[in-house]
Every structure is written in structure tokens, then in C-alpha cells.
Amino acid sequence: MREPAQIMNELRPGGEIAAGGGHAGWMNAVRRAVDPRLIGPAIAAGRVALGAVAIARPALPARIWVSEPRSAEPGVQVLARALGARDMALGVAALAACARGSACSRRGLVGLGAFADGVDLAATLLAWRSLPVRGRYLAVGATVGATTLGAWAALTGRQES
């Protein structure tokens, strides 16, 4: 694994990017700078935080995703808490795997989280017209980002096993 100082040196004028120049140089630097082993723990920590909020205050994420009036309904709050528990469990397990240094477990758990986020995306798209405008765009942005980055982190780490 490359050291952060080495990566930053390449991003400075006179470094490898300045010598290579152009868009391709920047894209290669980003690919080298973004370590998939760091993406997994970052997504996992966000998953734990979101899960904790959903368990403690289920109306908060429900209000954003499904609307203010529906967020107070008991059934919506049950589902919000259940999704929160799922996210929290996946996040804690992924963080534990990352802390142990178990590449196979980390990739598997990050991949499962990406799958869950993909299902959240599909559910949002299926209910698109009935969701509040702000909530649907926020949910799609978050789920596309988490699904894509999570899948990338799970799949690109194969060479380190």
C-alpha cells in the first residue's frame, strides 16, 4: 500500500501528475489515492450512525424518505427501526472485520451492505411518484453512492486476500 505522503507528493506541482499532465494524470492519481480498504470502513461507520438514528428517532429518516405525515405512523416507525437495526448490524460487523484485518470478511460484509443499499434504491425507484421530491432525490443519491462505492470496495480488494 502506498503511503499518504507519497500520494500527496504526486498531487503537488512537479509530481508525477504534473509530469504526465492532463485529465488522465488526475484520474490515475485519484485511482491510486482512493484505497478501497478505506471506503468500506467509511461506509460502515455511516451505516452505524444512520442505524442508530433510525432506532432512536425513527421519524427522522422516515420524514426525509417517505414524507412528514407518514413518518408518524406506527408501521412506518417499525420499518424505520428495523432498517436501522439492519444497517447498524451490517456496519458494526464490517467495522469489526476491518479492525481484525480480515480482507475476506470485510469484502463480504461491505458487499452485503452494497446489496442492501441496492435494494433500498430499487424500493425507492418503485415508489418514486409517491415519495416527496426532496426525499426521493436524497434517497437515490445516497443509495447510488453507497451501492457503487460499496460494490467497488468489495470487488477491488480481491488482490489483497
Secondary structure, 3 states (H helix, E strand, C coil): CCCHHHHHHHHCCCCHHHHHCHHHHHHHHHHHHCCHHHHHHHHHHHHHHHHHHHHHCCHHHHHHHHCHHHHCCHHHHHHHHHHHHHHHHHHHHHHHHHHHCCHHHHHHHHHHHHHHHHHHHHHHHHCHHHCCHHHHHHHHHHHHHHHHHHHHHHHHHHHHC
